[in-house]
Amino acid sequence: MRTRASAGVLVLTGLMALSGGELEAGASSGDRGQPAADRPGDTASAKTDAHQLDRERRSKIDSAILEGKRPVVHVLSPPEGGATLSLGSEAHILVVLEIIDATGADIASDDSGVPRFVEPDDNVDIFSSYVVAHRVYLNGLGQKVYQVVSEIPVDALRAGDMMMSPPVDYRHLTDKQKKEGFVMPNDAMLNAASFAFRVKDLQGVQSDPEAASSKLVIGFASGSYLPAPQVGLTPGPKPGSEPEKPAP
């Protein structure tokens, strides 16, 4: 969940990645690489929601490519445009972009063939500084696709005013918290580094600066978050049950 929160944030635990789920880089060994919606204990409706969001995201990218009005930037990895990482001098993150030349005018690139970014922010500049591989291929529509891979030291990233929900320790949530979510306090939110990738073709036509597929947010976590039972939506007594008597 990406937010500039000023109040507590309701985390719906069944949704994928950026909706309060534990992301691949911050997952426990048993859950690593598994979307939150596919873990035991999550509901079928949550799986449907997550898959629907993914379909809608891909549909928007496909529509933009078919329209051919402007280049299209797509963050392939980390998936879903976000990740959480632990800070450490030895830690690196691999960021992979695909830039589709939907207009057919070729993408403005440097002498080595790597696309140039329009008005790059600090983290986009850092991405460009650590490019380790790039290539160009043709997709099924005959359009050029520029694939760019950057291996970025985590400590090089610049955190801004963007905030992100932390990875959650799902194994210790109550059933009610897993089903209905819980309130995430502001002091639990993570500082995050944001990227806004934008390119232009040789005719000067720019990619959509508001496209979700062209944005990336990376949060910095020191560990998994476990909400206190009284903070979450914990089960109350069953209807018709006798109240618990105090010990003598």
C-alpha atoms as a printed R data frame, in Angstrom:
    type eleno elety resid chain resno       x       y       z
1   ATOM     1    CA   MET     A     1   0.000   0.000   0.000
2   ATOM     2    CA   ARG     A     2   1.511   3.297  -1.089
3   ATOM     3    CA   THR     A     3   0.263   6.332   0.779
4   ATOM     4    CA   ARG     A     4   1.087   9.761   2.117
5   ATOM     5    CA   ALA     A     5  -0.817   8.842   5.249
6   ATOM     6    CA   SER     A     6  -1.870  11.259   7.958
7   ATOM     7    CA   ALA     A     7  -4.010   8.712   9.815
8   ATOM     8    CA   GLY     A     8  -3.967   4.995  10.521
9   ATOM     9    CA   VAL     A     9  -4.108   2.817   7.418
10  ATOM    10    CA   LEU     A    10  -6.514  -0.108   7.069
11  ATOM    11    CA   VAL     A    11  -4.556  -3.069   5.711
12  ATOM    12    CA   LEU     A    12  -6.583  -5.721   3.877
13  ATOM    13    CA   THR     A    13  -4.366  -8.733   4.364
14  ATOM    14    CA   GLY     A    14  -5.674 -10.823   1.480
15  ATOM    15    CA   LEU     A    15  -4.549  -8.464  -1.286
16  ATOM    16    CA   MET     A    16  -1.259  -8.849  -3.117
17  ATOM    17    CA   ALA     A    17   2.032  -7.077  -2.550
18  ATOM    18    CA   LEU     A    18   1.252  -3.369  -2.269
19  ATOM    19    CA   SER     A    19  -2.011  -3.891  -0.401
20  ATOM    20    CA   GLY     A    20  -0.336  -4.856   2.845
21  ATOM    21    CA   GLY     A    21   1.040  -8.217   1.728
22  ATOM    22    CA   GLU     A    22   4.516  -9.471   2.481
23  ATOM    23    CA   LEU     A    23   6.627  -8.913  -0.619
24  ATOM    24    CA   GLU     A    24   9.193 -11.310  -1.994
25  ATOM    25    CA   ALA     A    25  12.255  -9.511  -0.657
26  ATOM    26    CA   GLY     A    26  10.773  -9.305   2.827
27  ATOM    27    CA   ALA     A    27   9.066 -12.686   3.013
28  ATOM    28    CA   SER     A    28   9.885 -15.386   5.485
29  ATOM    29    CA   SER     A    29  11.645 -18.503   4.168
30  ATOM    30    CA   GLY     A    30   8.380 -20.390   4.033
31  ATOM    31    CA   ASP     A    31   6.530 -17.672   2.104
32  ATOM    32    CA   ARG     A    32   9.305 -16.225  -0.094
33  ATOM    33    CA   GLY     A    33   8.155 -15.386  -3.584
34  ATOM    34    CA   GLN     A    34   4.527 -16.311  -2.896
35  ATOM    35    CA   PRO     A    35   1.859 -13.625  -3.408
36  ATOM    36    CA   ALA     A    36  -0.100 -12.918  -0.246
37  ATOM    37    CA   ALA     A    37  -3.341 -14.010  -1.852
38  ATOM    38    CA   ASP     A    38  -1.954 -17.511  -2.494
39  ATOM    39    CA   ARG     A    39  -0.831 -18.261   1.062
40  ATOM    40    CA   PRO     A    40  -2.738 -20.620   3.385
41  ATOM    41    CA   GLY     A    41  -5.417 -18.891   5.425
42  ATOM    42    CA   ASP     A    42  -6.273 -16.213   2.860
43  ATOM    43    CA   THR     A    43  -9.701 -16.188   1.278
44  ATOM    44    CA   ALA     A    44 -10.842 -17.072  -2.222
45  ATOM    45    CA   SER     A    45 -12.273 -13.573  -2.621
46  ATOM    46    CA   ALA     A    46  -8.844 -12.103  -1.884
47  ATOM    47    CA   LYS     A    47  -7.330 -14.275  -4.617
48  ATOM    48    CA   THR     A    48  -9.982 -13.030  -7.028
49  ATOM    49    CA   ASP     A    49  -9.277  -9.409  -6.087
50  ATOM    50    CA   ALA     A    50  -5.533  -9.846  -6.599
51  ATOM    51    CA   HIS     A    51  -5.923 -11.565  -9.953
52  ATOM    52    CA   GLN     A    52  -8.446  -8.941 -11.078
53  ATOM    53    CA   LEU     A    53  -5.991  -6.129 -10.230
54  ATOM    54    CA   ASP     A    54  -3.276  -7.898 -12.209
55  ATOM    55    CA   ARG     A    55  -5.589  -8.387 -15.215
56  ATOM    56    CA   GLU     A    56  -6.638  -4.721 -15.134
57  ATOM    57    CA   ARG     A    57  -2.998  -3.595 -14.982
58  ATOM    58    CA   ARG     A    58  -2.018  -5.787 -17.935
59  ATOM    59    CA   SER     A    59  -5.112  -4.735 -19.872
60  ATOM    60    CA   LYS     A    60  -4.171  -1.048 -19.543
61  ATOM    61    CA   ILE     A    61  -0.641  -1.792 -20.784
62  ATOM    62    CA   ASP     A    62  -1.986  -3.821 -23.728
63  ATOM    63    CA   SER     A    63  -4.461  -1.065 -24.632
64  ATOM    64    CA   ALA     A    64  -1.716   1.584 -24.585
65  ATOM    65    CA   ILE     A    65   0.474  -0.556 -26.840
66  ATOM    66    CA   LEU     A    66  -2.335  -1.193 -29.331
67  ATOM    67    CA   GLU     A    67  -3.319   2.495 -29.445
68  ATOM    68    CA   GLY     A    68   0.231   3.313 -30.538
69  ATOM    69    CA   LYS     A    69  -0.099   6.970 -29.524
70  ATOM    70    CA   ARG     A    70   2.960   7.081 -27.273
71  ATOM    71    CA   PRO     A    71   5.783   4.910 -25.937
72  ATOM    72    CA   VAL     A    72   4.907   2.580 -23.058
73  ATOM    73    CA   VAL     A    73   7.118   1.971 -20.000
74  ATOM    74    CA   HIS     A    74   6.529  -1.201 -17.983
75  ATOM    75    CA   VAL     A    75   8.349  -2.141 -14.756
76  ATOM    76    CA   LEU     A    76   8.753  -5.919 -15.048
77  ATOM    77    CA   SER     A    77  10.667  -6.458 -11.808
78  ATOM    78    CA   PRO     A    78  10.026  -6.030  -8.952
79  ATOM    79    CA   PRO     A    79   6.520  -7.262  -9.866
80  ATOM    80    CA   GLU     A    80   3.422  -5.146  -9.240
81  ATOM    81    CA   GLY     A    81   5.585  -2.016  -9.045
82  ATOM    82    CA   GLY     A    82   6.844  -2.449  -5.493
83  ATOM    83    CA   ALA     A    83   9.069  -4.295  -3.043
84  ATOM    84    CA   THR     A    84  10.340  -4.113   0.529
85  ATOM    85    CA   LEU     A    85  14.016  -4.599   1.349
86  ATOM    86    CA   SER     A    86  16.274  -4.638   4.385
87  ATOM    87    CA   LEU     A    87  18.988  -2.003   4.384
88  ATOM    88    CA   GLY     A    88  22.533  -3.321   4.131
89  ATOM    89    CA   SER     A    89  25.747  -2.323   2.406
90  ATOM    90    CA   GLU     A    90  25.889  -5.655   0.551
91  ATOM    91    CA   ALA     A    91  22.247  -5.690  -0.558
92  ATOM    92    CA   HIS     A    92  21.297  -5.059  -4.210
93  ATOM    93    CA   ILE     A    93  17.984  -5.002  -6.022
94  ATOM    94    CA   LEU     A    94  17.482  -5.993  -9.653
95  ATOM    95    CA   VAL     A    95  15.135  -3.643 -11.531
96  ATOM    96    CA   VAL     A    96  13.987  -4.618 -15.020
97  ATOM    97    CA   LEU     A    97  12.165  -2.299 -17.429
98  ATOM    98    CA   GLU     A    98  10.551  -2.852 -20.798
99  ATOM    99    CA   ILE     A    99   9.983   0.173 -23.019
100 ATOM   100    CA   ILE     A   100   7.698  -0.439 -25.992
101 ATOM   101    CA   ASP     A   101   8.174   1.729 -29.070
102 ATOM   102    CA   ALA     A   102   4.436   1.785 -29.756
103 ATOM   103    CA   THR     A   103   4.652   4.738 -32.185
104 ATOM   104    CA   GLY     A   104   7.347   3.145 -34.371
105 ATOM   105    CA   ALA     A   105   9.504   6.276 -34.242
106 ATOM   106    CA   ASP     A   106  12.302   4.688 -32.142
107 ATOM   107    CA   ILE     A   107  13.056   5.582 -28.530
108 ATOM   108    CA   ALA     A   108  15.551   8.368 -27.797
109 ATOM   109    CA   SER     A   109  18.644   6.571 -26.480
110 ATOM   110    CA   ASP     A   110  22.276   7.219 -25.584
111 ATOM   111    CA   ASP     A   111  25.276   6.120 -27.666
112 ATOM   112    CA   SER     A   112  25.167   2.617 -26.174
113 ATOM   113    CA   GLY     A   113  21.484   2.143 -27.039
114 ATOM   114    CA   VAL     A   114  20.060   2.567 -23.518
115 ATOM   115    CA   PRO     A   115  16.896   4.715 -23.530
116 ATOM   116    CA   ARG     A   116  17.266   8.190 -22.036
117 ATOM   117    CA   PHE     A   117  14.763   9.140 -19.362
118 ATOM   118    CA   VAL     A   118  12.855  12.421 -19.442
119 ATOM   119    CA   GLU     A   119  13.342  14.651 -16.387
120 ATOM   120    CA   PRO     A   120  14.632  11.756 -14.278
121 ATOM   121    CA   ASP     A   121  14.186  11.888 -10.514
122 ATOM   122    CA   ASP     A   122  17.068  10.943  -8.213
123 ATOM   123    CA   ASN     A   123  16.278   7.229  -8.197
124 ATOM   124    CA   VAL     A   124  15.799   7.042 -11.969
125 ATOM   125    CA   ASP     A   125  19.245   8.628 -12.301
126 ATOM   126    CA   ILE     A   126  20.596   5.957  -9.942
127 ATOM   127    CA   PHE     A   127  18.899   3.262 -12.052
128 ATOM   128    CA   SER     A   128  20.699   4.595 -15.133
129 ATOM   129    CA   SER     A   129  24.043   4.586 -13.301
130 ATOM   130    CA   TYR     A   130  23.860   0.867 -12.514
131 ATOM   131    CA   VAL     A   131  22.593  -0.599 -15.826
132 ATOM   132    CA   VAL     A   132  24.167  -4.034 -16.288
133 ATOM   133    CA   ALA     A   133  22.368  -5.250 -19.426
134 ATOM   134    CA   HIS     A   134  20.075  -4.096 -22.216
135 ATOM   135    CA   ARG     A   135  18.707  -5.467 -25.459
136 ATOM   136    CA   VAL     A   136  16.136  -4.741 -28.158
137 ATOM   137    CA   TYR     A   137  13.700  -7.298 -29.576
138 ATOM   138    CA   LEU     A   138  10.459  -7.305 -31.576
139 ATOM   139    CA   ASN     A   139   7.188  -8.223 -29.916
140 ATOM   140    CA   GLY     A   140   4.275 -10.022 -31.579
141 ATOM   141    CA   LEU     A   141   3.053  -6.740 -33.100
142 ATOM   142    CA   GLY     A   142   6.400  -6.061 -34.739
143 ATOM   143    CA   GLN     A   143   7.156  -3.229 -32.302
144 ATOM   144    CA   LYS     A   144  10.621  -2.662 -30.857
145 ATOM   145    CA   VAL     A   145  10.890  -3.458 -27.143
146 ATOM   146    CA   TYR     A   146  13.852  -2.059 -25.215
147 ATOM   147    CA   GLN     A   147  14.644  -4.186 -22.165
148 ATOM   148    CA   VAL     A   148  16.926  -2.581 -19.559
149 ATOM   149    CA   VAL     A   149  18.310  -4.261 -16.407
150 ATOM   150    CA   SER     A   150  19.877  -2.378 -13.498
151 ATOM   151    CA   GLU     A   151  21.469  -3.881 -10.353
152 ATOM   152    CA   ILE     A   152  21.192  -1.139  -7.744
153 ATOM   153    CA   PRO     A   153  22.867  -1.088  -4.304
154 ATOM   154    CA   VAL     A   154  20.063  -0.601  -1.794
155 ATOM   155    CA   ASP     A   155  22.102   1.960   0.132
156 ATOM   156    CA   ALA     A   156  22.319   4.116  -3.012
157 ATOM   157    CA   LEU     A   157  18.555   4.657  -3.150
158 ATOM   158    CA   ARG     A   158  17.037   7.953  -2.033
159 ATOM   159    CA   ALA     A   159  13.984   7.853   0.235
160 ATOM   160    CA   GLY     A   160  11.471  10.652  -0.269
161 ATOM   161    CA   ASP     A   161   8.108  11.536   1.257
162 ATOM   162    CA   MET     A   162   6.421   8.400  -0.082
163 ATOM   163    CA   MET     A   163   5.389   5.881   2.593
164 ATOM   164    CA   MET     A   164   4.641   2.176   2.250
165 ATOM   165    CA   SER     A   165   3.074  -0.478   4.485
166 ATOM   166    CA   PRO     A   166   5.614  -2.935   5.948
167 ATOM   167    CA   PRO     A   167   5.769  -6.689   5.311
168 ATOM   168    CA   VAL     A   168   3.336  -8.419   7.655
169 ATOM   169    CA   ASP     A   169   3.969 -11.581   9.691
170 ATOM   170    CA   TYR     A   170   0.936 -13.519   8.447
171 ATOM   171    CA   ARG     A   171   1.672 -16.617  10.495
172 ATOM   172    CA   HIS     A   172   0.779 -14.863  13.756
173 ATOM   173    CA   LEU     A   173  -2.337 -12.947  12.706
174 ATOM   174    CA   THR     A   174  -5.693 -13.909  14.168
175 ATOM   175    CA   ASP     A   175  -8.276 -15.436  11.821
176 ATOM   176    CA   LYS     A   176 -10.314 -12.243  12.101
177 ATOM   177    CA   GLN     A   177  -7.326 -10.080  11.157
178 ATOM   178    CA   LYS     A   178  -6.623 -12.290   8.143
179 ATOM   179    CA   LYS     A   179 -10.222 -12.025   6.984
180 ATOM   180    CA   GLU     A   180 -11.107  -8.399   7.750
181 ATOM   181    CA   GLY     A   181  -7.730  -6.657   8.000
182 ATOM   182    CA   PHE     A   182  -6.385  -4.401  10.725
183 ATOM   183    CA   VAL     A   183  -5.388  -0.783  11.276
184 ATOM   184    CA   MET     A   184  -1.755   0.005  10.471
185 ATOM   185    CA   PRO     A   185  -0.487   2.869  12.673
186 ATOM   186    CA   ASN     A   186   1.468   5.645  10.997
187 ATOM   187    CA   ASP     A   187   4.607   4.928  13.010
188 ATOM   188    CA   ALA     A   188   4.751   1.442  11.467
189 ATOM   189    CA   MET     A   189   4.837   2.759   7.895
190 ATOM   190    CA   LEU     A   190   8.107   2.484   5.966
191 ATOM   191    CA   ASN     A   191  10.166   5.156   4.293
192 ATOM   192    CA   ALA     A   192  10.314   4.400   0.597
193 ATOM   193    CA   ALA     A   193  12.234   5.261  -2.541
194 ATOM   194    CA   SER     A   194  10.060   6.051  -5.549
195 ATOM   195    CA   PHE     A   195  10.835   5.938  -9.267
196 ATOM   196    CA   ALA     A   196   8.857   7.575 -12.079
197 ATOM   197    CA   PHE     A   197  10.198   6.367 -15.428
198 ATOM   198    CA   ARG     A   198   9.406   8.435 -18.515
199 ATOM   199    CA   VAL     A   199  10.854   8.273 -22.037
200 ATOM   200    CA   LYS     A   200  10.221   9.894 -25.411
201 ATOM   201    CA   ASP     A   201  10.546   8.787 -29.017
202 ATOM   202    CA   LEU     A   202  12.589  10.547 -31.708
203 ATOM   203    CA   GLN     A   203   9.547  12.636 -32.656
204 ATOM   204    CA   GLY     A   204   9.360  13.993 -29.107
205 ATOM   205    CA   VAL     A   205   6.268  11.988 -28.071
206 ATOM   206    CA   GLN     A   206   6.543  11.097 -24.376
207 ATOM   207    CA   SER     A   207   5.269   8.090 -22.471
208 ATOM   208    CA   ASP     A   208   2.360   8.646 -20.073
209 ATOM   209    CA   PRO     A   209   3.770  10.194 -16.848
210 ATOM   210    CA   GLU     A   210   0.742   8.968 -14.864
211 ATOM   211    CA   ALA     A   211   0.837   5.339 -16.011
212 ATOM   212    CA   ALA     A   212   1.010   3.004 -13.001
213 ATOM   213    CA   SER     A   213   3.092   0.546 -15.017
214 ATOM   214    CA   SER     A   214   5.952   3.081 -15.234
215 ATOM   215    CA   LYS     A   215   6.264   3.640 -11.478
216 ATOM   216    CA   LEU     A   216   8.142   1.752  -8.784
217 ATOM   217    CA   VAL     A   217   8.233   2.076  -4.994
218 ATOM   218    CA   ILE     A   218  10.763   0.304  -2.763
219 ATOM   219    CA   GLY     A   219  10.278   0.336   1.014
220 ATOM   220    CA   PHE     A   220  13.035  -0.101   3.604
221 ATOM   221    CA   ALA     A   221  12.110  -2.559   6.361
222 ATOM   222    CA   SER     A   222  13.985  -3.774   9.433
223 ATOM   223    CA   GLY     A   223  11.665  -6.774   9.869
224 ATOM   224    CA   SER     A   224   8.072  -8.001   9.620
225 ATOM   225    CA   TYR     A   225   5.240  -6.154  11.350
226 ATOM   226    CA   LEU     A   226   2.949  -7.944  13.818
227 ATOM   227    CA   PRO     A   227  -0.110  -5.975  14.974
228 ATOM   228    CA   ALA     A   228  -1.131  -6.264  18.612
229 ATOM   229    CA   PRO     A   229  -4.287  -8.401  19.031
230 ATOM   230    CA   GLN     A   230  -6.195  -5.492  20.597
231 ATOM   231    CA   VAL     A   231  -5.355  -3.282  17.614
232 ATOM   232    CA   GLY     A   232  -6.642  -5.745  15.032
233 ATOM   233    CA   LEU     A   233 -10.263  -6.717  14.559
234 ATOM   234    CA   THR     A   234 -10.143  -9.679  16.923
235 ATOM   235    CA   PRO     A   235 -13.079 -12.035  17.534
236 ATOM   236    CA   GLY     A   236 -15.464 -11.239  20.395
237 ATOM   237    CA   PRO     A   237 -17.581 -13.735  22.405
238 ATOM   238    CA   LYS     A   238 -19.945 -15.932  20.445
239 ATOM   239    CA   PRO     A   239 -23.644 -14.935  20.560
240 ATOM   240    CA   GLY     A   240 -25.442 -16.672  23.419
241 ATOM   241    CA   SER     A   241 -22.222 -17.733  25.162
242 ATOM   242    CA   GLU     A   242 -21.784 -17.272  28.893
243 ATOM   243    CA   PRO     A   243 -19.445 -14.438  29.934
244 ATOM   244    CA   GLU     A   244 -16.145 -15.653  31.294
245 ATOM   245    CA   LYS     A   245 -16.106 -15.691  35.110
246 ATOM   246    CA   PRO     A   246 -13.183 -14.117  36.917
247 ATOM   247    CA   ALA     A   247 -10.849 -16.474  38.719
248 ATOM   248    CA   PRO     A   248 -11.573 -16.700  42.471
